Amino acid sequence: MSQQLPLALRLPHAPSLDDFIVGANRNLLDAMRRGIAGHGERVIFIAGPPGSGRTHLLLGQCAAMQADDRRCAYVPLDEHVALDPMMLVGLEALDLIAVDDVQAIAGDEAWERALFNLFNRCRDANCALLFSADAGPAALPMHLPDLRSRLAWGLTFALRPLDDDGRLGLLRALARRRALHMPDEVARYLIERGPRHPGALVDAIERLDVSSLAEQRRLTIPFVREQLGL
């Protein structure tokens, strides 16, 4: 019988690793896929700014593990104020724990201690750990030095930003996912004039999708310029 997870640890609708625009992050994706196959590094730490794809990767890894009939939990530490550190007890019985936004608990003694203890239990139980934060382990302002050192035990990857080709691929993937027809000239206009941050591109596509449906208009450069104020 599969273990029943607390509501806060159940996965939201998960993106796929196949949907992630790799860009210059091939080594990270390769390491994660080795983990899915069961012969990779047991601890991976992903550093990157908000909107860089960290959450996408963690949820995608969980989805891939679940598709292989393995058990995992996704722990969103940016919501830790509403959660109890005791929720981490027993998770070491799973195959993977994906801990997102580790920086959110820096300075919270109870959560730092709970995460440190979870790390040690996972090491003994051979449970894989996948962490993300807005900075690498050494730069996190943790009050518990031993936790910072534990977080640096495995492989650490800094997400590298997408170049223009990568951003173009992201735009097309987002439009395809929404069944939104985006002509090439519109996509290239967005790359040249639109936001450079991937998270802002996601927001822009969502806004264009909603507006084009509401106004029954196709995506054209004048329409995009009007909606996004470019």
MARBA-3410 file (N, C-alpha, C, O; in Angstrom, 1 decimal):
230
0.9,-1.2,0.0,0.0,0.0,0.0,0.9,1.2,0.0,1.8,1.3,0.8 ~ 0.6,2.2,-0.9,1.4,3.4,-1.0,1.2,4.3,0.2,0.1,4.3,0.8 ~ 2.2,5.0,0.6,2.1,5.9,1.8,1.2,7.1,1.4,1.4,7.7,0.4 ~ 0.3,7.4,2.3,-0.6,8.6,2.1,0.2,9.9,2.5,0.6,10.0,3.7 ~ 0.4,10.8,1.6,1.1,12.0,2.0,0.2,13.1,2.5,-0.9,13.2,2.1
0.7,13.9,3.4,-0.1,15.1,3.8,-0.4,15.9,2.6,0.3,15.9,1.6 ~ -1.5,16.6,2.7,-2.0,17.4,1.5,-0.9,18.4,1.0,-0.8,18.5,-0.2 ~ -0.2,19.0,1.9,0.8,20.0,1.5,1.9,19.4,0.7,2.6,20.1,0.0 ~ 2.1,18.1,0.8,3.2,17.4,0.1,2.8,16.8,-1.2,3.7,16.3,-1.9 ~ 1.5,16.8,-1.5,1.1,16.1,-2.8,1.4,17.1,-3.9,1.4,18.3,-3.8
1.7,16.5,-5.1,2.2,17.3,-6.2,1.1,18.1,-6.8,0.0,17.5,-7.0 ~ 1.3,19.3,-7.1,0.4,20.0,-8.0,0.5,19.5,-9.4,1.3,18.6,-9.7 ~ -0.2,20.1,-10.3,-0.1,19.6,-11.7,1.3,19.8,-12.2,1.9,21.0,-12.1 ~ 2.0,18.8,-12.5,3.5,18.8,-12.7,3.9,19.0,-14.2,3.3,18.3,-15.0 ~ 4.8,19.9,-14.4,5.4,19.9,-15.8,6.3,18.7,-16.0,6.6,18.0,-15.0
6.7,18.5,-17.2,7.6,17.4,-17.5,9.0,17.9,-17.7,9.3,19.1,-18.2 ~ 10.0,17.1,-17.4,11.4,17.4,-17.8,11.5,17.6,-19.3,12.4,18.3,-19.7 ~ 10.7,16.9,-20.0,10.8,17.0,-21.5,10.4,18.4,-22.0,10.7,18.8,-23.1 ~ 9.6,19.1,-21.2,9.1,20.4,-21.5,10.2,21.5,-21.2,10.1,22.6,-21.6 ~ 11.2,21.1,-20.4,12.2,22.1,-20.0,13.1,22.5,-21.1,13.7,21.7,-21.8
13.2,23.8,-21.3,14.1,24.3,-22.4,15.6,24.2,-21.8,15.9,25.0,-20.9 ~ 16.4,23.3,-22.3,17.6,23.0,-21.7,18.6,24.1,-21.8,19.3,24.5,-20.8 ~ 18.8,24.7,-23.0,19.8,25.7,-23.1,21.2,25.2,-22.8,21.6,24.2,-23.2 ~ 21.9,25.9,-21.9,23.2,25.6,-21.5,23.2,24.7,-20.2,24.3,24.6,-19.5 ~ 22.1,24.1,-19.9,22.0,23.3,-18.6,21.9,21.8,-18.9,21.3,21.1,-18.1
22.5,21.4,-20.0,22.5,20.0,-20.3,23.1,19.1,-19.2,22.5,18.0,-18.9 ~ 24.2,19.5,-18.6,24.8,18.7,-17.5,23.8,18.4,-16.4,23.8,17.3,-15.8 ~ 23.1,19.4,-16.0,22.1,19.3,-14.9,21.0,18.3,-15.3,20.7,17.4,-14.5 ~ 20.5,18.4,-16.5,19.4,17.5,-17.0,19.9,16.1,-17.0,19.2,15.2,-16.6 ~ 21.2,15.9,-17.5,21.7,14.6,-17.5,21.9,14.0,-16.1,21.6,12.8,-15.9
22.3,14.8,-15.2,22.4,14.3,-13.8,21.1,13.9,-13.2,21.0,12.9,-12.5 ~ 20.1,14.7,-13.5,18.7,14.4,-13.0,18.2,13.1,-13.6,17.6,12.3,-12.9 ~ 18.4,12.9,-14.9,18.0,11.7,-15.6,18.7,10.4,-15.1,18.1,9.4,-15.0 ~ 20.0,10.6,-14.7,20.7,9.5,-14.1,20.0,9.1,-12.7,20.0,8.0,-12.4 ~ 19.6,10.2,-12.0,18.9,9.9,-10.8,17.6,9.1,-11.0,17.3,8.3,-10.2
16.8,9.5,-12.0,15.6,8.7,-12.3,15.9,7.3,-12.6,15.2,6.4,-12.2 ~ 17.1,7.0,-13.3,17.5,5.7,-13.6,18.0,4.9,-12.4,18.2,3.7,-12.5 ~ 18.2,5.6,-11.3,18.6,5.0,-10.1,20.1,4.8,-9.9,20.5,4.1,-8.9 ~ 20.9,5.4,-10.7,22.4,5.3,-10.5,23.1,6.6,-10.6,24.3,6.7,-10.9 ~ 22.4,7.7,-10.2,23.0,9.0,-10.2,23.3,9.5,-8.8,23.2,8.7,-7.8
23.8,10.7,-8.7,24.1,11.3,-7.4,22.8,11.4,-6.5,21.7,11.7,-7.0 ~ 22.9,11.1,-5.2,21.8,11.1,-4.3,21.4,12.4,-3.9,20.2,12.6,-3.4 ~ 22.2,13.4,-4.0,21.9,14.8,-3.5,22.3,15.8,-4.7,23.4,15.8,-5.1 ~ 21.3,16.5,-5.1,21.5,17.5,-6.2,20.9,18.9,-5.7,19.8,18.9,-5.1 ~ 21.7,19.9,-5.8,21.3,21.3,-5.4,21.2,22.1,-6.7,22.2,22.2,-7.4
20.1,22.8,-6.9,19.9,23.7,-8.1,19.8,25.1,-7.6,18.9,25.4,-6.8 ~ 20.7,26.0,-8.1,20.6,27.4,-7.7,20.2,28.2,-8.9,20.7,28.0,-10.0 ~ 19.3,29.2,-8.7,18.9,30.1,-9.8,17.9,31.1,-9.2,17.2,30.8,-8.2 ~ 17.8,32.2,-9.9,16.8,33.2,-9.5,15.4,32.8,-9.7,15.1,31.9,-10.4 ~ 14.4,33.5,-9.0,13.0,33.2,-9.2,12.7,33.3,-10.7,13.1,34.2,-11.4
11.9,32.3,-11.2,11.5,32.3,-12.6,12.4,31.6,-13.5,12.2,31.6,-14.7 ~ 13.5,31.1,-13.0,14.6,30.5,-13.9,14.3,29.0,-14.2,15.0,28.4,-15.0 ~ 13.2,28.4,-13.6,12.9,27.1,-13.9,13.2,26.1,-12.8,13.0,24.9,-13.1 ~ 13.6,26.5,-11.7,13.9,25.6,-10.6,12.7,24.7,-10.2,12.8,23.5,-10.1 ~ 11.5,25.4,-10.0,10.3,24.6,-9.6,9.9,23.7,-10.7,9.5,22.5,-10.4
10.0,24.1,-11.9,9.7,23.2,-13.1,10.5,21.9,-13.0,10.0,20.8,-13.2 ~ 11.8,22.1,-12.7,12.7,20.9,-12.7,12.3,20.0,-11.5,12.3,18.8,-11.7 ~ 12.1,20.6,-10.3,11.7,19.7,-9.2,10.4,19.0,-9.4,10.4,17.8,-9.2 ~ 9.4,19.6,-9.9,8.2,19.0,-10.2,8.3,18.0,-11.3,7.7,16.9,-11.3 ~ 9.1,18.3,-12.3,9.3,17.4,-13.4,10.0,16.1,-13.0,9.7,15.0,-13.4
11.0,16.3,-12.1,11.7,15.1,-11.5,10.7,14.2,-10.7,10.8,13.0,-10.8 ~ 9.9,14.8,-9.9,8.9,14.1,-9.2,8.0,13.3,-10.1,7.6,12.1,-9.8 ~ 7.5,14.0,-11.1,6.6,13.3,-12.1,7.2,12.1,-12.7,6.6,11.1,-12.9 ~ 8.5,12.3,-13.1,9.2,11.2,-13.8,9.4,10.0,-12.8,9.3,8.8,-13.2 ~ 9.7,10.3,-11.5,9.8,9.2,-10.5,8.5,8.5,-10.3,8.5,7.3,-10.2
7.4,9.3,-10.2,6.1,8.7,-10.0,5.7,7.8,-11.2,5.1,6.7,-11.0 ~ 6.1,8.2,-12.4,5.8,7.4,-13.6,6.5,6.1,-13.6,6.1,5.2,-14.3 ~ 7.6,6.1,-12.8,8.4,4.8,-12.7,8.0,4.1,-11.4,8.7,3.2,-10.9 ~ 6.8,4.4,-10.9,6.2,3.7,-9.7,7.1,3.9,-8.4,7.2,3.0,-7.6 ~ 7.7,5.1,-8.4,8.5,5.4,-7.1,7.8,6.5,-6.4,7.1,7.4,-7.0
8.1,6.6,-5.1,7.3,7.6,-4.3,8.2,8.8,-4.0,9.4,8.7,-3.8 ~ 7.5,9.9,-4.1,8.3,11.2,-3.8,7.4,12.2,-3.2,6.1,12.1,-3.1 ~ 8.0,13.2,-2.6,7.3,14.4,-2.0,7.9,15.7,-2.5,9.1,15.8,-2.7 ~ 7.0,16.6,-2.7,7.5,18.0,-3.1,7.2,18.9,-1.9,6.1,19.0,-1.5 ~ 8.2,19.5,-1.4,8.1,20.4,-0.2,8.4,21.8,-0.6,9.6,22.2,-0.8
7.4,22.7,-0.7,7.6,24.1,-1.1,7.9,25.0,0.2,7.0,25.4,0.9 ~ 9.1,25.2,0.4,9.5,25.9,1.7,9.2,27.4,1.6,9.2,28.1,2.6 ~ 8.8,27.9,0.5,8.3,29.3,0.5,6.9,29.4,1.2,6.5,30.5,1.4 ~ 6.3,28.3,1.5,5.1,28.2,2.3,5.3,27.8,3.7,4.3,27.4,4.4 ~ 6.5,27.8,4.2,6.9,27.1,5.4,6.2,27.8,6.6,5.9,27.1,7.6
5.8,29.1,6.5,5.1,29.8,7.6,3.8,29.1,8.0,3.4,29.0,9.1 ~ 3.2,28.5,7.0,1.9,27.9,7.2,2.0,26.4,7.4,1.0,25.7,7.6 ~ 3.3,25.9,7.4,3.5,24.5,7.6,4.2,24.2,8.9,4.7,25.1,9.6 ~ 4.2,22.9,9.3,4.8,22.5,10.6,6.1,21.7,10.2,6.1,20.8,9.4 ~ 7.3,22.0,10.8,8.5,21.3,10.5,8.3,19.8,10.7,9.1,19.0,10.1
7.4,19.4,11.6,7.2,17.9,11.8,6.7,17.2,10.6,6.8,16.0,10.6 ~ 6.3,17.9,9.6,5.8,17.3,8.4,6.9,16.5,7.7,6.7,15.7,6.8 ~ 8.2,16.9,8.0,9.3,16.2,7.3,9.6,14.9,8.0,10.3,14.1,7.4 ~ 9.1,14.6,9.1,9.4,13.3,9.8,8.7,12.2,9.0,7.6,12.2,8.7 ~ 9.5,11.2,8.7,9.1,10.0,8.0,9.2,10.0,6.5,9.1,9.0,5.9
9.5,11.2,6.0,9.7,11.3,4.5,10.8,10.5,4.0,10.9,10.2,2.8 ~ 11.8,10.2,4.8,13.0,9.4,4.4,12.6,8.0,3.9,13.4,7.4,3.2 ~ 11.3,7.6,4.1,10.9,6.3,3.6,10.6,6.4,2.1,10.3,5.3,1.5 ~ 10.5,7.6,1.6,10.2,7.7,0.1,11.5,7.5,-0.7,12.6,7.3,-0.2 ~ 11.3,7.6,-2.0,12.5,7.4,-2.9,13.1,8.7,-3.2,14.3,8.8,-3.5
12.3,9.8,-3.2,12.9,11.2,-3.5,12.1,12.2,-2.7,10.9,12.1,-2.6 ~ 12.8,13.2,-2.2,12.2,14.4,-1.7,12.8,15.6,-2.4,14.0,15.8,-2.5 ~ 11.9,16.4,-3.0,12.2,17.6,-3.7,11.9,18.8,-2.8,10.7,19.0,-2.6 ~ 12.9,19.5,-2.4,12.7,20.6,-1.5,13.0,21.9,-2.2,14.1,22.2,-2.6 ~ 11.9,22.7,-2.4,12.0,23.9,-3.2,12.2,25.2,-2.3,11.7,25.2,-1.2
12.9,26.2,-2.8,13.1,27.5,-2.1,13.7,27.3,-0.7,13.1,27.8,0.3 ~ 14.8,26.6,-0.6,15.5,26.4,0.7,15.8,27.7,1.3,15.8,27.8,2.6 ~ 16.1,28.8,0.6,16.4,30.1,1.2,15.4,30.6,2.1,15.6,31.5,2.9 ~ 14.1,30.2,1.9,13.0,30.7,2.6,13.1,30.4,4.1,12.5,31.1,4.9 ~ 13.8,29.4,4.5,13.8,29.0,5.9,15.1,29.5,6.6,15.3,29.2,7.8
16.0,30.2,5.9,17.2,30.7,6.5,16.9,31.6,7.7,16.1,32.5,7.6 ~ 17.5,31.2,8.8,17.2,32.0,10.1,16.1,31.4,10.9,15.9,31.9,12.1 ~ 15.3,30.5,10.4,14.2,29.8,11.2,14.8,28.6,11.8,15.0,27.6,11.2 ~ 15.1,28.7,13.1,15.9,27.6,13.8,15.1,26.3,13.7,15.8,25.2,13.5 ~ 13.8,26.3,13.9,13.1,25.0,13.9,13.1,24.3,12.5,13.3,23.1,12.4
13.0,25.1,11.5,13.0,24.5,10.1,14.4,24.1,9.7,14.6,23.1,9.1 ~ 15.4,24.9,10.1,16.8,24.5,9.7,17.1,23.2,10.4,17.7,22.3,9.8 ~ 16.8,23.1,11.7,17.1,21.8,12.4,16.3,20.7,11.8,16.8,19.6,11.6 ~ 15.0,20.9,11.4,14.2,19.8,10.9,14.8,19.4,9.5,14.8,18.2,9.2 ~ 15.3,20.3,8.7,15.8,19.9,7.4,17.2,19.2,7.6,17.5,18.3,6.8
18.0,19.7,8.5,19.2,19.0,8.8,19.0,17.6,9.3,19.7,16.6,8.8 ~ 18.0,17.3,10.1,17.7,16.0,10.6,17.2,15.1,9.5,17.5,13.9,9.4 ~ 16.4,15.7,8.6,15.8,15.0,7.5,17.0,14.5,6.5,17.0,13.4,6.1 ~ 17.9,15.4,6.3,19.1,15.1,5.5,19.8,13.9,6.0,20.1,13.0,5.3 ~ 20.0,13.9,7.3,20.8,12.7,7.9,20.0,11.4,7.8,20.5,10.4,7.6
18.6,11.5,8.0,17.8,10.3,7.9,17.8,9.8,6.5,17.8,8.6,6.2 ~ 17.7,10.7,5.5,17.7,10.3,4.1,19.0,9.6,3.7,19.0,8.7,2.9 ~ 20.1,10.1,4.2,21.4,9.5,4.0,21.4,8.1,4.4,21.9,7.2,3.7 ~ 20.9,7.8,5.6,20.9,6.5,6.2,19.9,5.6,5.4,20.1,4.4,5.3 ~ 18.8,6.2,4.9,17.7,5.4,4.3,17.9,5.3,2.8,17.1,4.7,2.1
19.0,5.9,2.2,19.2,6.0,0.8,18.1,6.6,0.0,17.8,6.2,-1.1 ~ 17.5,7.6,0.6,16.5,8.4,-0.1,17.2,9.6,-0.8,18.0,10.3,-0.2 ~ 16.8,9.8,-2.1,17.5,10.9,-2.9,16.9,12.2,-2.5,15.7,12.3,-2.1 ~ 17.7,13.3,-2.5,17.3,14.6,-2.2,17.6,15.6,-3.4,18.7,15.6,-3.9 ~ 16.6,16.4,-3.7,16.7,17.4,-4.8,16.3,18.7,-4.2,15.2,18.9,-3.8
17.3,19.6,-4.1,17.1,21.0,-3.4,17.1,22.1,-4.5,17.7,21.9,-5.5 ~ 16.4,23.2,-4.2,16.5,24.4,-5.0,16.6,25.6,-4.1,16.0,25.6,-3.0 ~ 17.3,26.6,-4.5,17.3,27.9,-3.8,17.7,29.0,-4.8,18.1,28.7,-5.9 ~ 17.6,30.2,-4.3,18.0,31.3,-5.2,19.5,31.6,-5.2,20.0,32.5,-5.9 ~ 20.3,30.8,-4.4,21.7,30.9,-4.4,22.3,29.6,-4.0,21.6,28.7,-3.5
23.6,29.4,-4.2,24.2,28.1,-3.9,24.3,28.0,-2.4,24.2,28.9,-1.6 ~ 24.6,26.7,-1.9,24.7,26.5,-0.5,25.6,27.4,0.3,25.2,27.8,1.4 ~ 26.7,27.7,-0.2,27.7,28.5,0.6,27.2,30.0,0.8,27.6,30.6,1.7 ~ 26.3,30.4,-0.1,25.8,31.8,0.0,24.5,31.9,0.8,24.0,33.0,1.0 ~ 23.9,30.8,1.2,22.7,30.9,2.0,22.9,31.3,3.4,23.9,30.8,4.0
22.2,32.3,3.9,22.4,32.8,5.3,21.9,31.9,6.4,21.1,32.3,7.2 ~ 22.2,30.6,6.4,21.8,29.7,7.4,22.4,30.0,8.7,23.6,30.3,8.8 ~ 21.6,29.8,9.8,22.2,30.0,11.1,22.9,28.7,11.6,23.6,28.7,12.5 ~ 22.5,27.6,11.0,23.1,26.3,11.3,24.2,25.9,10.3,23.8,25.4,9.2 ~ 25.4,26.1,10.7,26.5,25.8,9.7,26.5,24.4,9.2,26.8,24.1,8.0
26.1,23.4,10.1,26.1,22.0,9.6,25.1,21.8,8.5,25.3,21.0,7.6 ~ 24.0,22.5,8.5,23.0,22.4,7.4,23.6,22.9,6.1,23.5,22.3,5.1 ~ 24.3,24.0,6.2,24.9,24.6,5.0,25.9,23.6,4.4,26.0,23.4,3.2 ~ 26.7,23.0,5.2,27.7,22.0,4.7,27.0,20.8,4.2,27.5,20.2,3.2 ~ 25.9,20.3,4.8,25.2,19.2,4.2,24.6,19.5,2.8,24.7,18.6,1.9
24.1,20.7,2.7,23.5,21.0,1.4,24.5,21.0,0.3,24.2,20.9,-0.9 ~ 25.8,21.2,0.6,26.9,21.2,-0.4,27.5,19.9,-0.6,28.4,19.7,-1.4 ~ 27.0,18.8,0.0,27.6,17.5,-0.1,27.5,16.9,-1.5,28.4,16.2,-2.0 ~ 26.4,17.1,-2.2,26.2,16.5,-3.5,26.7,17.4,-4.7,27.6,18.1,-4.5 ~ 26.0,17.3,-5.8,26.3,18.1,-6.9,25.5,19.4,-6.9,24.3,19.4,-6.5
26.1,20.5,-7.2,25.5,21.8,-7.2,25.6,22.3,-8.6,26.6,22.4,-9.2 ~ 24.4,22.8,-9.1,24.3,23.4,-10.4,23.7,24.8,-10.3,22.7,25.0,-9.6 ~ 24.3,25.7,-11.0,23.7,27.1,-11.2,23.0,27.1,-12.5,23.7,26.9,-13.5 ~ 21.7,27.3,-12.5,21.0,27.4,-13.7,21.5,28.6,-14.6,21.6,29.7,-14.1 ~ 21.8,28.3,-15.8,22.4,29.3,-16.7,21.2,29.9,-17.5,20.4,29.1,-18.0
21.2,31.2,-17.7,20.1,31.8,-18.4,20.0,31.4,-19.9,21.0,31.0,-20.5 ~ 18.8,31.5,-20.4,18.6,31.1,-21.8,19.1,32.2,-22.8,19.0,33.4,-22.5 ~ 19.7,31.8,-23.9,20.1,32.7,-24.9,18.8,33.0,-25.8,17.7,32.5,-25.4 ~ 18.9,33.8,-26.8,17.8,34.1,-27.6,17.1,32.9,-28.2,15.9,32.8,-28.3 ~ 17.9,32.0,-28.7,17.3,30.7,-29.3,16.6,30.0,-28.2,15.5,29.4,-28.5
17.1,29.9,-27.0,16.4,29.2,-25.9,15.1,29.9,-25.5,14.1,29.3,-25.3 ~ 15.1,31.3,-25.5,13.9,32.0,-25.2,12.9,31.8,-26.3,11.7,31.8,-26.0 ~ 13.3,31.7,-27.6,12.4,31.5,-28.7,11.8,30.1,-28.5,10.6,29.9,-28.7 ~ 12.6,29.1,-28.1,12.0,27.8,-27.9,11.0,27.8,-26.8,10.0,27.1,-26.8 ~ 11.3,28.5,-25.7,10.4,28.6,-24.6,9.1,29.2,-25.0,8.0,28.7,-24.7
9.1,30.3,-25.8,7.9,31.0,-26.3,7.1,30.0,-27.1,5.9,29.9,-26.9 ~ 7.7,29.3,-28.0,6.9,28.4,-28.8,6.3,27.2,-28.0,5.2,26.8,-28.3 ~ 7.1,26.7,-27.0,6.6,25.7,-26.2,5.4,26.1,-25.4,4.4,25.4,-25.2 ~ 5.5,27.4,-24.8,4.4,27.9,-24.1,3.1,28.1,-24.9,2.0,27.8,-24.5 ~ 3.3,28.6,-26.1,2.2,28.8,-27.0,1.6,27.5,-27.4,0.3,27.4,-27.5
2.4,26.5,-27.7,1.9,25.2,-28.1,1.1,24.5,-27.0,0.1,23.9,-27.2 ~ 1.6,24.7,-25.8,0.9,24.1,-24.6,-0.5,24.7,-24.5,-1.4,24.0,-24.0 ~ -0.7,25.9,-24.9,-2.0,26.6,-24.7,-2.8,26.6,-26.0,-3.8,27.2,-26.1 ~ -2.3,25.8,-27.0,-2.9,25.8,-28.4,-3.1,27.2,-28.9,-4.1,27.5,-29.5 ~ -2.1,28.0,-28.7,-2.1,29.4,-29.1,-1.2,29.6,-30.4,0.0,29.3,-30.3
-1.8,30.0,-31.5,-1.1,30.1,-32.7,-0.2,31.4,-32.6,-0.7,32.5,-32.5 ~ 1.1,31.2,-32.7,2.0,32.3,-32.7,2.9,32.4,-33.9,3.8,31.5,-34.1 ~ 2.6,33.3,-34.8,3.4,33.4,-36.0,4.9,33.7,-35.7,5.2,34.3,-34.7 ~ 5.8,33.3,-36.6,7.2,33.4,-36.4,7.6,34.9,-36.1,8.4,35.2,-35.3 ~ 6.9,35.8,-36.9,7.3,37.2,-36.8,6.9,37.8,-35.4,7.5,38.7,-34.9
5.8,37.2,-34.8,5.4,37.7,-33.5,6.3,37.1,-32.4,6.7,37.8,-31.5 ~ 6.7,35.9,-32.6,7.7,35.3,-31.6,9.0,36.0,-31.6,9.6,36.3,-30.6 ~ 9.5,36.4,-32.8,10.8,37.1,-32.9,10.6,38.5,-32.4,11.6,39.1,-31.8 ~ 9.5,39.1,-32.6,9.2,40.5,-32.0,9.3,40.4,-30.5,9.9,41.3,-29.9 ~ 8.7,39.4,-29.9,8.7,39.3,-28.5,10.1,39.0,-28.0,10.5,39.6,-26.9
10.9,38.3,-28.7,12.3,38.0,-28.3,13.1,39.3,-28.3,13.9,39.6,-27.4 ~ 12.8,40.2,-29.3,13.6,41.4,-29.5,13.1,42.5,-28.6,13.9,43.3,-28.1 ~ 11.8,42.6,-28.3,11.2,43.7,-27.6,10.6,43.3,-26.3,10.4,44.2,-25.4 ~ 10.4,42.1,-26.0,9.7,41.6,-24.8,10.6,41.4,-23.7,11.8,41.7,-23.8 ~ 10.1,40.9,-22.5,10.9,40.7,-21.3,11.9,39.6,-21.6,11.7,38.6,-22.3
13.1,39.7,-21.0,14.1,38.7,-21.1,14.0,37.6,-20.1,14.5,36.5,-20.3 ~ 13.4,37.9,-19.0,13.3,36.9,-17.9,12.3,35.8,-18.2,11.2,36.2,-18.6 ~ 12.7,34.5,-18.1,11.7,33.5,-18.5,10.4,33.5,-17.8,9.4,33.3,-18.4 ~ 10.4,33.9,-16.5,9.2,34.0,-15.7,8.3,35.1,-16.3,7.1,34.9,-16.3 ~ 8.9,36.2,-16.7,8.1,37.3,-17.3,7.6,36.9,-18.7,6.5,37.3,-19.1
8.3,36.1,-19.4,7.8,35.6,-20.7,6.6,34.7,-20.5,5.6,34.8,-21.2 ~ 6.6,33.8,-19.5,5.5,33.0,-19.1,4.2,33.9,-18.8,3.2,33.6,-19.3 ~ 4.5,34.9,-18.0,3.3,35.9,-17.7,2.8,36.5,-19.0,1.6,36.7,-19.1 ~ 3.7,36.9,-19.9,3.3,37.6,-21.1,2.5,36.7,-22.0,1.5,37.1,-22.5 ~ 2.9,35.4,-22.1,2.1,34.5,-22.9,0.7,34.3,-22.3,-0.3,34.2,-23.0
0.7,34.2,-21.0,-0.6,34.0,-20.3,-1.5,35.2,-20.6,-2.7,35.0,-20.9 ~ -1.0,36.4,-20.5,-1.8,37.6,-20.7,-2.3,37.6,-22.2,-3.4,38.0,-22.4 ~ -1.4,37.3,-23.1,-1.8,37.3,-24.5,-2.8,36.3,-24.8,-3.8,36.5,-25.6 ~ -2.7,35.1,-24.2,-3.7,34.1,-24.4,-5.1,34.5,-23.9,-6.1,34.4,-24.7 ~ -5.1,35.0,-22.7,-6.4,35.5,-22.2,-7.0,36.6,-23.0,-8.2,36.6,-23.3
-6.2,37.6,-23.4,-6.7,38.7,-24.2,-7.1,38.4,-25.6,-8.1,38.9,-26.0 ~ -6.4,37.5,-26.2,-6.8,37.1,-27.6,-8.1,36.3,-27.6,-8.9,36.4,-28.5 ~ -8.3,35.5,-26.5,-9.6,34.8,-26.4,-10.7,35.8,-26.1,-11.8,35.7,-26.7 ~ -10.5,36.7,-25.2,-11.5,37.6,-24.8,-11.9,38.5,-25.9,-13.1,38.9,-26.1 ~ -11.0,38.9,-26.7,-11.2,39.9,-27.8,-11.4,39.2,-29.2,-11.6,39.9,-30.2
-11.2,37.9,-29.2,-11.3,37.1,-30.4,-10.4,37.7,-31.5,-10.8,38.0,-32.6 ~ -9.2,37.9,-31.1,-8.2,38.5,-32.0,-7.0,37.5,-32.1,-6.6,36.9,-31.2 ~ -6.4,37.5,-33.3,-5.2,36.7,-33.6,-4.0,37.4,-33.0,-4.0,38.7,-32.8 ~ -2.9,36.7,-32.8,-1.7,37.3,-32.3,-1.0,38.0,-33.5,-0.5,37.3,-34.4 ~ -0.9,39.3,-33.5,-0.2,40.1,-34.4,0.8,41.0,-33.7,0.6,41.2,-32.5
1.7,41.6,-34.4,2.6,42.5,-33.7,1.9,43.7,-33.1,2.2,44.1,-32.0 ~ 1.0,44.3,-33.8,0.2,45.4,-33.2,-0.6,45.0,-32.0,-0.6,45.8,-31.0 ~ -1.2,43.8,-32.0,-1.9,43.3,-30.9,-1.0,43.1,-29.7,-1.3,43.5,-28.6 ~ 0.1,42.5,-29.9,1.1,42.2,-28.9,1.6,43.5,-28.3,1.8,43.7,-27.1 ~ 1.9,44.5,-29.2,2.4,45.8,-28.7,1.4,46.5,-27.8,1.8,47.0,-26.8
0.2,46.4,-28.2,-0.9,47.0,-27.5,-1.1,46.4,-26.1,-1.3,47.1,-25.1 ~ -1.1,45.0,-26.1,-1.4,44.3,-24.8,-0.3,44.4,-23.8,-0.5,44.5,-22.6 ~ 1.0,44.4,-24.3,2.1,44.4,-23.4,2.8,45.7,-23.3,3.8,45.9,-22.5 ~ 2.3,46.7,-24.0,2.9,48.1,-23.9,4.3,48.1,-24.3,5.1,48.9,-23.8 ~ 4.6,47.4,-25.4,6.0,47.4,-25.9,6.2,48.5,-26.9,7.3,48.7,-27.4
END
